[in-house]
Amino acid sequence: MSRVIVLGGCGAVGSVVVKTLVTQDAFSEVVIGDMNVARANLLVEEYSSDKLSVRQFDAGNKDSIISAIAGCDLVVNCVGPFYKTVELILATVIDEGIDYIDICDDVDVTLTILDWSKKAEAKGVCALIGMGSSPGATNILAAFAANTLLEETDSIDIFHAHGGEPFEGEGVIGHRFHCMSIDIPMFLDGELKYVKYFEEDGIALRESFDFPILGEGVQLYPYPHPEQVTLPRYIKTKQVTNKGTVLPDAYYELTRDMCALGLNSREPISVNGQSVVPYDFSVAHILKARERMLKESDFGQQRGCVSIVVKGKKAGKYREYRFHLASQSQALGEGTGLPAAMGAILMQQGKIKGKGVFPPEAIVNPLDFIALLPKVVELDAQKEGGQKFGGIIVEQVDENGKVSTIDI
């Protein structure tokens, strides 16, 4: 009997984790942990599996968390925003002595919970944090390139864009405001430096990138993800950067501009004698405008891509490897939820070992991850330019600039 609970199992990411684990054989029971019991019960009906059960829980209440995770072998935490929720949840899970995985992509709180490694070790807990898309798959593939394909690593640059998801909620907008407001770490010239999104040093790091599926010249912006902090701890390199956006461009630009104007503030202001919270207005306006922008841009089906570009040397010659995780039918939910589910499967199989708090590159064997991928991911059938999209597309660039697709 093996029981896993997915906290936030009704969300865009958590529901993907639940669906994936239900269809695999690693666990005999999958528990949906969520405040919204009605929605959880609908998922049970939709997935129609005897493996599924529901437990209500409040992410802000320790007793509720303890009750929800009781009797579980593994906790997969998908409750964001993580800068608000992860500390209480992880501290409680460690106290209860249960193994743990999350998709935390907030760098500020990542630094805090990494310092809990000795506490987790003392409790016999393996805690794998940031096991989503970025961070997560990005860390694992960067480590694969650095440790297997190259002898020297000069730089690791991570690029991501997605859009068209059927649903976005307040928490997603709040997370983007947070990412634009805090100091953003970038590992540049062998040093960890911090830039500000709206100031000259942050603006200088903006660039365009050519993605499979998404097209050429997609404008990207600095993102405060954990890779820039964790990867240099395990890989000798001079540079780690992370840049991304959300599509369509007008939607991201609206969020950016409202944040720049200070309309992400939670301090009430008086408008014609009424108290208005700028943050509440902004979120409502952005979400309403999103539907219009998707229609006006004729965006179509959700899609997304994460690309990891690793440059260095092999036998003294320049080599560059580009990993593209691209899909024409999947975006944020699947892109983040599938790696988390894969981490849960690998941990249950005994392929992720260790006691403490770890980022993916420290404890996940890239070959195990790559081998599991086709068993879990439904690859897209549509092709473009001879390439099947879905899974991992890998390109190699040699010292002469010749680009070739390789099979890993």
DODREN-808779 format. One record per residue (C-alpha): residue number from 1; x, y, z. Coordinates in nm, 2 decimals. Example, Ala and Ser with C-alpha at 12.3 -4.5 7.8 and 13.67 -1.06 7.14 Angstrom:
<nodes>
node num:1, xx:1.23, yy:-0.45, zz:0.78
node num:2, xx:1.37, yy:-0.11, zz:0.71
</nodes>
This chain:
<nodes>
node num:1, xx:0.00, yy:0.00, zz:0.00
node num:2, xx:0.15, yy:0.33, zz:-0.11
node num:3, xx:-0.03, yy:0.66, zz:-0.06
node num:4, xx:0.06, yy:1.00, zz:-0.21
node num:5, xx:-0.13, yy:1.32, zz:-0.14
node num:6, xx:-0.13, yy:1.61, zz:-0.39
node num:7, xx:-0.19, yy:1.93, zz:-0.20
node num:8, xx:-0.36, yy:2.18, zz:-0.42
node num:9, xx:-0.48, yy:1.88, zz:-0.63
node num:10, xx:-0.77, yy:2.08, zz:-0.79
node num:11, xx:-0.55, yy:2.35, zz:-0.94
node num:12, xx:-0.41, yy:2.38, zz:-1.29
node num:13, xx:-0.09, yy:2.21, zz:-1.20
node num:14, xx:-0.21, yy:1.99, zz:-0.91
node num:15, xx:-0.48, yy:1.83, zz:-1.12
node num:16, xx:-0.22, yy:1.73, zz:-1.38
node num:17, xx:-0.01, yy:1.56, zz:-1.11
node num:18, xx:-0.32, yy:1.38, zz:-0.98
node num:19, xx:-0.43, yy:1.26, zz:-1.33
node num:20, xx:-0.07, yy:1.14, zz:-1.41
node num:21, xx:-0.02, yy:0.95, zz:-1.09
node num:22, xx:-0.36, yy:0.79, zz:-1.13
node num:23, xx:-0.27, yy:0.65, zz:-1.47
node num:24, xx:0.07, yy:0.51, zz:-1.34
node num:25, xx:0.14, yy:0.21, zz:-1.12
node num:26, xx:0.37, yy:0.37, zz:-0.87
node num:27, xx:0.10, yy:0.44, zz:-0.61
node num:28, xx:-0.20, yy:0.24, zz:-0.49
node num:29, xx:-0.38, yy:0.54, zz:-0.36
node num:30, xx:-0.38, yy:0.91, zz:-0.47
node num:31, xx:-0.53, yy:1.17, zz:-0.24
node num:32, xx:-0.65, yy:1.50, zz:-0.36
node num:33, xx:-0.58, yy:1.76, zz:-0.09
node num:34, xx:-0.77, yy:2.08, zz:-0.14
node num:35, xx:-0.99, yy:2.34, zz:0.02
node num:36, xx:-1.25, yy:2.30, zz:-0.26
node num:37, xx:-1.40, yy:1.96, zz:-0.18
node num:38, xx:-1.67, yy:2.00, zz:-0.43
node num:39, xx:-1.42, yy:2.05, zz:-0.71
node num:40, xx:-1.21, yy:1.76, zz:-0.58
node num:41, xx:-1.51, yy:1.53, zz:-0.59
node num:42, xx:-1.58, yy:1.63, zz:-0.95
node num:43, xx:-1.22, yy:1.53, zz:-1.04
node num:44, xx:-1.28, yy:1.19, zz:-0.87
node num:45, xx:-1.58, yy:1.14, zz:-1.10
node num:46, xx:-1.39, yy:1.27, zz:-1.41
node num:47, xx:-1.09, yy:1.05, zz:-1.36
node num:48, xx:-1.31, yy:0.75, zz:-1.25
node num:49, xx:-1.04, yy:0.57, zz:-1.05
node num:50, xx:-1.07, yy:0.36, zz:-0.74
node num:51, xx:-0.73, yy:0.49, zz:-0.64
node num:52, xx:-0.87, yy:0.84, zz:-0.58
node num:53, xx:-0.99, yy:0.99, zz:-0.25
node num:54, xx:-1.03, yy:1.34, zz:-0.12
node num:55, xx:-0.92, yy:1.52, zz:0.19
node num:56, xx:-1.00, yy:1.89, zz:0.27
node num:57, xx:-0.73, yy:2.10, zz:0.40
node num:58, xx:-0.63, yy:2.46, zz:0.47
node num:59, xx:-0.28, yy:2.56, zz:0.36
node num:60, xx:-0.26, yy:2.82, zz:0.63
node num:61, xx:-0.35, yy:2.60, zz:0.92
node num:62, xx:-0.09, yy:2.36, zz:1.06
node num:63, xx:-0.35, yy:2.13, zz:1.22
node num:64, xx:-0.53, yy:2.10, zz:0.89
node num:65, xx:-0.21, yy:2.01, zz:0.71
node num:66, xx:-0.12, yy:1.75, zz:0.97
node num:67, xx:-0.47, yy:1.59, zz:0.93
node num:68, xx:-0.45, yy:1.59, zz:0.55
node num:69, xx:-0.10, yy:1.43, zz:0.53
node num:70, xx:-0.16, yy:1.17, zz:0.80
node num:71, xx:-0.08, yy:0.82, zz:0.68
node num:72, xx:0.07, yy:0.93, zz:0.35
node num:73, xx:0.41, yy:0.81, zz:0.22
node num:74, xx:0.47, yy:1.12, zz:0.00
node num:75, xx:0.34, yy:1.48, zz:-0.01
node num:76, xx:0.34, yy:1.66, zz:-0.35
node num:77, xx:0.28, yy:2.03, zz:-0.28
node num:78, xx:0.13, yy:2.24, zz:-0.56
node num:79, xx:-0.01, yy:2.52, zz:-0.34
node num:80, xx:0.11, yy:2.86, zz:-0.45
node num:81, xx:0.21, yy:3.13, zz:-0.43
node num:82, xx:0.50, yy:2.96, zz:-0.26
node num:83, xx:0.65, yy:3.27, zz:-0.11
node num:84, xx:0.33, yy:3.27, zz:0.11
node num:85, xx:0.26, yy:2.90, zz:0.16
node num:86, xx:0.56, yy:2.68, zz:0.14
node num:87, xx:0.73, yy:2.74, zz:0.47
node num:88, xx:0.44, yy:2.63, zz:0.69
node num:89, xx:0.36, yy:2.33, zz:0.47
node num:90, xx:0.72, yy:2.20, zz:0.44
node num:91, xx:0.79, yy:2.26, zz:0.81
node num:92, xx:0.49, yy:2.06, zz:0.90
node num:93, xx:0.57, yy:1.78, zz:0.66
node num:94, xx:0.93, yy:1.76, zz:0.80
node num:95, xx:0.80, yy:1.75, zz:1.15
node num:96, xx:0.57, yy:1.46, zz:1.05
node num:97, xx:0.86, yy:1.27, zz:0.89
node num:98, xx:0.71, yy:1.24, zz:0.54
node num:99, xx:0.90, yy:1.26, zz:0.21
node num:100, xx:0.81, yy:1.57, zz:0.01
node num:101, xx:0.82, yy:1.72, zz:-0.34
node num:102, xx:0.71, yy:2.07, zz:-0.45
node num:103, xx:0.71, yy:2.30, zz:-0.76
node num:104, xx:0.83, yy:2.61, zz:-0.57
node num:105, xx:0.95, yy:2.87, zz:-0.82
node num:106, xx:1.00, yy:3.16, zz:-0.58
node num:107, xx:1.37, yy:3.22, zz:-0.53
node num:108, xx:1.34, yy:3.42, zz:-0.21
node num:109, xx:1.17, yy:3.14, zz:-0.01
node num:110, xx:1.39, yy:2.88, zz:-0.19
node num:111, xx:1.69, yy:3.02, zz:-0.01
node num:112, xx:1.51, yy:2.99, zz:0.32
node num:113, xx:1.40, yy:2.63, zz:0.29
node num:114, xx:1.73, yy:2.51, zz:0.15
node num:115, xx:1.87, yy:2.60, zz:0.49
node num:116, xx:1.64, yy:2.34, zz:0.65
node num:117, xx:1.83, yy:2.05, zz:0.50
node num:118, xx:1.99, yy:1.94, zz:0.83
node num:119, xx:1.65, yy:1.95, zz:1.00
node num:120, xx:1.50, yy:1.73, zz:0.73
node num:121, xx:1.80, yy:1.50, zz:0.74
node num:122, xx:1.75, yy:1.46, zz:1.12
node num:123, xx:1.39, yy:1.36, zz:1.06
node num:124, xx:1.48, yy:1.11, zz:0.78
node num:125, xx:1.30, yy:1.32, zz:0.52
node num:126, xx:1.39, yy:1.35, zz:0.15
node num:127, xx:1.25, yy:1.69, zz:0.03
node num:128, xx:1.29, yy:1.76, zz:-0.34
node num:129, xx:1.20, yy:2.13, zz:-0.41
node num:130, xx:1.14, yy:2.31, zz:-0.74
node num:131, xx:1.05, yy:1.99, zz:-0.93
node num:132, xx:0.84, yy:2.15, zz:-1.20
node num:133, xx:0.93, yy:2.29, zz:-1.54
node num:134, xx:1.14, yy:2.59, zz:-1.45
node num:135, xx:1.28, yy:2.51, zz:-1.20
node num:136, xx:1.28, yy:2.14, zz:-1.23
node num:137, xx:1.33, yy:1.99, zz:-1.58
node num:138, xx:1.56, yy:2.29, zz:-1.65
node num:139, xx:1.79, yy:2.20, zz:-1.37
node num:140, xx:1.80, yy:1.83, zz:-1.46
node num:141, xx:1.88, yy:1.89, zz:-1.83
node num:142, xx:2.14, yy:2.15, zz:-1.75
node num:143, xx:2.31, yy:1.90, zz:-1.52
node num:144, xx:2.29, yy:1.64, zz:-1.79
node num:145, xx:2.46, yy:1.87, zz:-2.05
node num:146, xx:2.73, yy:1.98, zz:-1.80
node num:147, xx:2.81, yy:1.65, zz:-1.65
node num:148, xx:2.76, yy:1.41, zz:-1.95
node num:149, xx:2.79, yy:1.60, zz:-2.28
node num:150, xx:3.05, yy:1.87, zz:-2.19
node num:151, xx:3.39, yy:1.87, zz:-2.02
node num:152, xx:3.38, yy:2.25, zz:-1.94
node num:153, xx:3.06, yy:2.45, zz:-1.89
node num:154, xx:3.07, yy:2.83, zz:-1.96
node num:155, xx:2.70, yy:2.92, zz:-1.94
node num:156, xx:2.35, yy:2.80, zz:-1.88
node num:157, xx:2.07, yy:3.01, zz:-2.01
node num:158, xx:1.70, yy:2.92, zz:-1.95
node num:159, xx:1.42, yy:3.06, zz:-2.17
node num:160, xx:1.05, yy:3.00, zz:-2.12
node num:161, xx:0.72, yy:3.12, zz:-2.27
node num:162, xx:0.36, yy:2.99, zz:-2.25
node num:163, xx:0.01, yy:3.10, zz:-2.30
node num:164, xx:-0.35, yy:3.02, zz:-2.39
node num:165, xx:-0.43, yy:2.82, zz:-2.08
node num:166, xx:-0.80, yy:2.77, zz:-2.03
node num:167, xx:-0.79, yy:2.93, zz:-1.69
node num:168, xx:-0.58, yy:3.17, zz:-1.49
node num:169, xx:-0.66, yy:3.29, zz:-1.14
node num:170, xx:-0.56, yy:3.57, zz:-0.90
node num:171, xx:-0.26, yy:3.37, zz:-0.76
node num:172, xx:-0.10, yy:3.36, zz:-1.10
node num:173, xx:-0.12, yy:3.74, zz:-1.14
node num:174, xx:0.00, yy:3.79, zz:-0.79
node num:175, xx:0.30, yy:3.57, zz:-0.86
node num:176, xx:0.39, yy:3.77, zz:-1.17
node num:177, xx:0.36, yy:4.10, zz:-0.97
node num:178, xx:0.59, yy:3.94, zz:-0.71
node num:179, xx:0.85, yy:3.84, zz:-0.98
node num:180, xx:0.86, yy:4.19, zz:-1.11
node num:181, xx:0.89, yy:4.35, zz:-0.77
node num:182, xx:1.17, yy:4.16, zz:-0.60
node num:183, xx:1.54, yy:4.17, zz:-0.67
node num:184, xx:1.62, yy:3.92, zz:-0.94
node num:185, xx:1.93, yy:3.69, zz:-0.90
node num:186, xx:2.15, yy:3.63, zz:-1.20
node num:187, xx:2.48, yy:3.44, zz:-1.20
node num:188, xx:2.70, yy:3.66, zz:-1.42
node num:189, xx:3.08, yy:3.65, zz:-1.46
node num:190, xx:3.11, yy:3.39, zz:-1.20
node num:191, xx:2.92, yy:3.59, zz:-0.93
node num:192, xx:2.57, yy:3.60, zz:-0.80
node num:193, xx:2.43, yy:3.94, zz:-0.87
node num:194, xx:2.09, yy:4.10, zz:-0.82
node num:195, xx:1.91, yy:4.32, zz:-1.07
node num:196, xx:1.59, yy:4.51, zz:-1.06
node num:197, xx:1.32, yy:4.44, zz:-1.32
node num:198, xx:1.23, yy:4.80, zz:-1.40
node num:199, xx:1.58, yy:4.95, zz:-1.37
node num:200, xx:1.87, yy:4.97, zz:-1.61
node num:201, xx:2.05, yy:4.65, zz:-1.51
node num:202, xx:1.73, yy:4.45, zz:-1.54
node num:203, xx:1.62, yy:4.61, zz:-1.87
node num:204, xx:1.97, yy:4.54, zz:-2.02
node num:205, xx:1.90, yy:4.17, zz:-1.97
node num:206, xx:1.59, yy:4.16, zz:-2.18
node num:207, xx:1.63, yy:3.97, zz:-2.51
node num:208, xx:1.44, yy:3.79, zz:-2.78
node num:209, xx:1.46, yy:3.42, zz:-2.84
node num:210, xx:1.35, yy:3.18, zz:-3.12
node num:211, xx:1.13, yy:2.90, zz:-2.98
node num:212, xx:1.00, yy:2.59, zz:-3.16
node num:213, xx:0.62, yy:2.63, zz:-3.20
node num:214, xx:0.61, yy:2.98, zz:-3.05
node num:215, xx:0.80, yy:3.14, zz:-3.33
node num:216, xx:1.10, yy:3.37, zz:-3.37
node num:217, xx:1.18, yy:3.69, zz:-3.18
node num:218, xx:0.98, yy:3.62, zz:-2.86
node num:219, xx:1.06, yy:3.90, zz:-2.62
node num:220, xx:1.18, yy:3.77, zz:-2.28
node num:221, xx:1.23, yy:3.93, zz:-1.94
node num:222, xx:1.45, yy:3.85, zz:-1.64
node num:223, xx:1.28, yy:3.60, zz:-1.40
node num:224, xx:1.36, yy:3.55, zz:-1.03
node num:225, xx:1.36, yy:3.17, zz:-1.05
node num:226, xx:1.58, yy:2.94, zz:-0.83
node num:227, xx:1.81, yy:2.80, zz:-1.10
node num:228, xx:2.04, yy:3.10, zz:-1.09
node num:229, xx:2.10, yy:3.03, zz:-0.72
node num:230, xx:2.11, yy:2.65, zz:-0.71
node num:231, xx:2.28, yy:2.55, zz:-1.03
node num:232, xx:2.62, yy:2.72, zz:-0.96
node num:233, xx:2.63, yy:2.53, zz:-0.63
node num:234, xx:2.65, yy:2.20, zz:-0.82
node num:235, xx:2.79, yy:2.30, zz:-1.16
node num:236, xx:3.11, yy:2.49, zz:-1.23
node num:237, xx:3.01, yy:2.77, zz:-1.47
node num:238, xx:3.04, yy:3.14, zz:-1.53
node num:239, xx:2.68, yy:3.22, zz:-1.60
node num:240, xx:2.33, yy:3.11, zz:-1.52
node num:241, xx:2.03, yy:3.33, zz:-1.64
node num:242, xx:1.66, yy:3.28, zz:-1.65
node num:243, xx:1.43, yy:3.48, zz:-1.88
node num:244, xx:1.06, yy:3.43, zz:-1.98
node num:245, xx:0.73, yy:3.57, zz:-2.07
node num:246, xx:0.36, yy:3.49, zz:-2.10
node num:247, xx:0.17, yy:3.51, zz:-2.43
node num:248, xx:0.02, yy:3.69, zz:-2.60
node num:249, xx:0.26, yy:3.98, zz:-2.57
node num:250, xx:-0.01, yy:4.24, zz:-2.50
node num:251, xx:-0.13, yy:4.04, zz:-2.20
node num:252, xx:0.22, yy:4.02, zz:-2.04
node num:253, xx:0.28, yy:4.39, zz:-2.12
node num:254, xx:-0.04, yy:4.49, zz:-1.95
node num:255, xx:0.07, yy:4.31, zz:-1.63
node num:256, xx:0.41, yy:4.47, zz:-1.66
node num:257, xx:0.28, yy:4.82, zz:-1.71
node num:258, xx:0.03, yy:4.80, zz:-1.42
node num:259, xx:0.30, yy:4.68, zz:-1.19
node num:260, xx:0.53, yy:4.96, zz:-1.31
node num:261, xx:0.26, yy:5.21, zz:-1.22
node num:262, xx:0.24, yy:5.08, zz:-0.87
node num:263, xx:-0.10, yy:4.93, zz:-0.92
node num:264, xx:0.01, yy:4.61, zz:-0.76
node num:265, xx:-0.01, yy:4.78, zz:-0.42
node num:266, xx:-0.24, yy:4.64, zz:-0.15
node num:267, xx:-0.27, yy:4.97, zz:0.03
node num:268, xx:-0.62, yy:5.11, zz:-0.01
node num:269, xx:-0.67, yy:5.45, zz:-0.18
node num:270, xx:-0.97, yy:5.67, zz:-0.18
node num:271, xx:-1.15, yy:5.71, zz:-0.51
node num:272, xx:-1.46, yy:5.94, zz:-0.51
node num:273, xx:-1.51, yy:5.87, zz:-0.15
node num:274, xx:-1.47, yy:5.49, zz:-0.18
node num:275, xx:-1.18, yy:5.28, zz:-0.06
node num:276, xx:-1.02, yy:5.08, zz:-0.35
node num:277, xx:-0.73, yy:4.84, zz:-0.32
node num:278, xx:-0.52, yy:4.89, zz:-0.64
node num:279, xx:-0.41, yy:4.52, zz:-0.64
node num:280, xx:-0.77, yy:4.40, zz:-0.64
node num:281, xx:-0.86, yy:4.63, zz:-0.93
node num:282, xx:-0.55, yy:4.53, zz:-1.13
node num:283, xx:-0.61, yy:4.16, zz:-1.09
node num:284, xx:-0.97, yy:4.19, zz:-1.20
node num:285, xx:-0.89, yy:4.41, zz:-1.49
node num:286, xx:-0.60, yy:4.19, zz:-1.61
node num:287, xx:-0.80, yy:3.87, zz:-1.60
node num:288, xx:-1.09, yy:4.04, zz:-1.78
node num:289, xx:-0.86, yy:4.18, zz:-2.05
node num:290, xx:-0.69, yy:3.85, zz:-2.10
node num:291, xx:-1.00, yy:3.69, zz:-2.25
node num:292, xx:-1.03, yy:3.98, zz:-2.49
node num:293, xx:-0.66, yy:3.97, zz:-2.59
node num:294, xx:-0.67, yy:3.60, zz:-2.65
node num:295, xx:-0.96, yy:3.65, zz:-2.89
node num:296, xx:-0.81, yy:3.96, zz:-3.06
node num:297, xx:-0.48, yy:3.78, zz:-3.12
node num:298, xx:-0.65, yy:3.46, zz:-3.24
node num:299, xx:-0.42, yy:3.28, zz:-3.01
node num:300, xx:-0.58, yy:2.94, zz:-3.05
node num:301, xx:-0.48, yy:2.64, zz:-2.85
node num:302, xx:-0.26, yy:2.66, zz:-2.54
node num:303, xx:0.11, yy:2.60, zz:-2.60
node num:304, xx:0.44, yy:2.65, zz:-2.44
node num:305, xx:0.81, yy:2.59, zz:-2.45
node num:306, xx:1.10, yy:2.58, zz:-2.21
node num:307, xx:1.45, yy:2.60, zz:-2.37
node num:308, xx:1.78, yy:2.53, zz:-2.19
node num:309, xx:2.09, yy:2.65, zz:-2.37
node num:310, xx:2.42, yy:2.52, zz:-2.23
node num:311, xx:2.75, yy:2.63, zz:-2.38
node num:312, xx:3.10, yy:2.50, zz:-2.31
node num:313, xx:3.38, yy:2.28, zz:-2.45
node num:314, xx:3.43, yy:1.91, zz:-2.53
node num:315, xx:3.79, yy:1.79, zz:-2.62
node num:316, xx:3.89, yy:2.15, zz:-2.63
node num:317, xx:3.63, yy:2.24, zz:-2.89
node num:318, xx:3.32, yy:2.47, zz:-2.86
node num:319, xx:2.99, yy:2.29, zz:-2.81
node num:320, xx:2.65, yy:2.42, zz:-2.75
node num:321, xx:2.34, yy:2.21, zz:-2.65
node num:322, xx:1.99, yy:2.33, zz:-2.68
node num:323, xx:1.71, yy:2.14, zz:-2.50
node num:324, xx:1.35, yy:2.24, zz:-2.60
node num:325, xx:1.05, yy:2.11, zz:-2.41
node num:326, xx:0.78, yy:2.21, zz:-2.65
node num:327, xx:0.42, yy:2.13, zz:-2.69
node num:328, xx:0.14, yy:2.25, zz:-2.90
node num:329, xx:-0.13, yy:2.11, zz:-2.67
node num:330, xx:0.02, yy:2.17, zz:-2.33
node num:331, xx:0.13, yy:2.48, zz:-2.14
node num:332, xx:0.17, yy:2.58, zz:-1.78
node num:333, xx:-0.03, yy:2.31, zz:-1.61
node num:334, xx:0.11, yy:2.02, zz:-1.80
node num:335, xx:0.46, yy:2.16, zz:-1.83
node num:336, xx:0.49, yy:2.20, zz:-1.45
node num:337, xx:0.27, yy:1.92, zz:-1.33
node num:338, xx:0.43, yy:1.64, zz:-1.54
node num:339, xx:0.78, yy:1.68, zz:-1.40
node num:340, xx:0.64, yy:1.69, zz:-1.05
node num:341, xx:0.45, yy:1.37, zz:-1.11
node num:342, xx:0.77, yy:1.21, zz:-1.26
node num:343, xx:0.96, yy:1.31, zz:-0.95
node num:344, xx:0.70, yy:1.14, zz:-0.73
node num:345, xx:0.72, yy:0.82, zz:-0.94
node num:346, xx:1.10, yy:0.82, zz:-0.93
node num:347, xx:1.10, yy:0.88, zz:-0.55
node num:348, xx:0.85, yy:0.59, zz:-0.50
node num:349, xx:1.07, yy:0.37, zz:-0.72
node num:350, xx:1.37, yy:0.44, zz:-0.49
node num:351, xx:1.56, yy:0.62, zz:-0.77
node num:352, xx:1.57, yy:0.95, zz:-0.57
node num:353, xx:1.75, yy:0.90, zz:-0.25
node num:354, xx:1.90, yy:1.12, zz:0.02
node num:355, xx:1.79, yy:1.29, zz:0.34
node num:356, xx:1.76, yy:1.67, zz:0.34
node num:357, xx:1.63, yy:1.95, zz:0.12
node num:358, xx:1.76, yy:1.94, zz:-0.23
node num:359, xx:1.70, yy:2.11, zz:-0.57
node num:360, xx:1.66, yy:1.87, zz:-0.87
node num:361, xx:2.01, yy:1.89, zz:-1.00
node num:362, xx:2.14, yy:1.76, zz:-0.67
node num:363, xx:1.94, yy:1.44, zz:-0.64
node num:364, xx:1.76, yy:1.35, zz:-0.96
node num:365, xx:1.96, yy:1.13, zz:-1.21
node num:366, xx:1.90, yy:1.29, zz:-1.55
node num:367, xx:1.90, yy:0.95, zz:-1.73
node num:368, xx:1.62, yy:0.82, zz:-1.50
node num:369, xx:1.42, yy:1.13, zz:-1.58
node num:370, xx:1.48, yy:1.11, zz:-1.95
node num:371, xx:1.39, yy:0.74, zz:-1.95
node num:372, xx:1.07, yy:0.79, zz:-1.77
node num:373, xx:0.96, yy:1.08, zz:-1.99
node num:374, xx:0.80, yy:0.89, zz:-2.29
node num:375, xx:0.62, yy:0.66, zz:-2.04
node num:376, xx:0.44, yy:0.96, zz:-1.88
node num:377, xx:0.42, yy:1.23, zz:-2.15
node num:378, xx:0.17, yy:1.20, zz:-2.44
node num:379, xx:0.38, yy:1.32, zz:-2.73
node num:380, xx:0.22, yy:1.55, zz:-2.98
node num:381, xx:0.15, yy:1.38, zz:-3.31
node num:382, xx:0.17, yy:1.70, zz:-3.52
node num:383, xx:0.50, yy:1.77, zz:-3.69
node num:384, xx:0.66, yy:2.09, zz:-3.81
node num:385, xx:0.97, yy:2.10, zz:-4.02
node num:386, xx:1.03, yy:1.73, zz:-3.96
node num:387, xx:1.03, yy:1.76, zz:-3.59
node num:388, xx:0.78, yy:1.59, zz:-3.36
node num:389, xx:0.69, yy:1.83, zz:-3.08
node num:390, xx:0.65, yy:1.69, zz:-2.73
node num:391, xx:0.91, yy:1.53, zz:-2.50
node num:392, xx:1.26, yy:1.68, zz:-2.55
node num:393, xx:1.41, yy:1.82, zz:-2.87
node num:394, xx:1.79, yy:1.84, zz:-2.85
node num:395, xx:2.01, yy:2.04, zz:-3.08
node num:396, xx:2.39, yy:2.04, zz:-3.09
node num:397, xx:2.59, yy:2.33, zz:-3.23
node num:398, xx:2.96, yy:2.26, zz:-3.31
node num:399, xx:3.26, yy:2.49, zz:-3.34
node num:400, xx:3.16, yy:2.59, zz:-3.69
node num:401, xx:2.81, yy:2.69, zz:-3.60
node num:402, xx:2.65, yy:2.38, zz:-3.76
node num:403, xx:2.33, yy:2.29, zz:-3.59
node num:404, xx:2.22, yy:1.92, zz:-3.58
node num:405, xx:1.94, yy:1.74, zz:-3.40
node num:406, xx:2.06, yy:1.46, zz:-3.17
node num:407, xx:1.88, yy:1.17, zz:-3.00
node num:408, xx:1.95, yy:1.13, zz:-2.63
</nodes>
